[in-house]
Amino acid sequence: MLALTSPVPYAVYQRRLARVEEPKADFIAEPGPLPGRTVVRFAGTAAPNSAVSLRIMTADVPRELVAPELGLRTDSKGRFSCRIALPAGGWYLANLRQGGKEISIAPFGIGEVYLIAGQSYAGNYHSSRMAVTEPKGRVVALSPRRKLWRVAHDPQPTLDYPEDGERYWAHVNRMQAMFHMHQRFDGGSIWPLVGDMLVGVLGVPVGFANLSFGGSGIEKWHPDEKLFEYMRDIALSLGRFRAVLWAQGEKDVQDGMAPEEWSRRLKRIQRALAEDLDFTPDWLVAKSTKHPTVYSLPEREDALRAAVDKLWRRDDTIFPGADTDRLVGDENRAGLGDSAHFSRDGQHRAAWLWFHAIMAHIEHREALAAA
């Protein structure tokens, strides 16, 4: 049967700013107008021991070839695969032909990919559901359970908002479910807004894999815990990604964890993840210590904020994330009966803060790649 199994629809692959060396490609397309490229694996099935042709084109009409048409041959089981280094951009379309039969997979792209982790401020616990407004829908989200991509309209597919029909409290123990049922784990987020801004500036697709889990203290992300297992699994499935976006801390401020211990645990998580990958991803660590409707602990909040500052200054793989603690007051924070997190205006402002942090990180890495 004629079929394309890779790439999957709406997948985004992380562009590399420097010249692609590994993994080796069977074919390298000419560099496009945008910086960077990456290797994408194409795979599928057709009649055994037969010839097929593969074309990579722009998804826009009129279609333009991104790479010359490739002739491939299936093995005795009807399988084929190849690796093509493609320029940053998209959406792209993969077209497979054999005789008079033809199928296509679209869209997919080469752009920026982020793994999001932390607690509820990174998830769907805000007042308003947001929608991607980028005209081509080039802001996408990966379901951490189903491992399928879709346009990143709210609510985001997160670990505590499954999209596979299972109810939220099937994934957590009874006490956690009772604690969270009054909150909107299926509310709005900031990520459609962040993605729209990034695509508008960078001109490439943006993908988010959001593993946030409401109420999770940093100990729940320890390498021996289930949340870390999900993080490692998704990180491996992504291959390369630009950075981890970490937004967590409120639970540990409330519980009185020493800031030095919080920092040690974060570094332990970072090291354990890097050990399982073939690269060391950067981390953008937010200042996320305030939860005004639950507690007011300014001394603890300031101490953890100072600990985050030390991490940024001392580690060349940790960068400033958004300082969302700046967003206080009724104009930014919603009430407990609404979501206990950001208001609609607060969501927009938090998105701007994350956009600027992400752009500063990209510009830093671009400068290093060009040096």
Secondary structure, DSSP 8 states (H G I E B T S, - for coil): --EEEES-TT-EEE-BSS---SS--SEE----SSS-EEEEEEEEE-STT-EEEEEEEESSSS--EEEEEEEEE--TTSEEEEEEEEESEEEEEEEEEETTEEEEEEEEEEEEEEEEEESGGGTT-BSS------TT--EEEE-TTT--EEE--SS--BTTB-SSS--GGGSS-HHHHHHHTTS-TTSB-SHHHHHHHHHHHH-S-EEEEE---TT--GGGGSTTSHHHHHHHHHHHHH-S-SEEEEE--HHHHHHT--HHHHHHHHHHHHHHHHHHSSS--EEEE------TTT---HHHHHHHHHHHHHHHHH-TTEEE---GGG--STTTB--TTTTSSB-HHHHHHHHHHHHHHHHHHHHHHHHHHH-
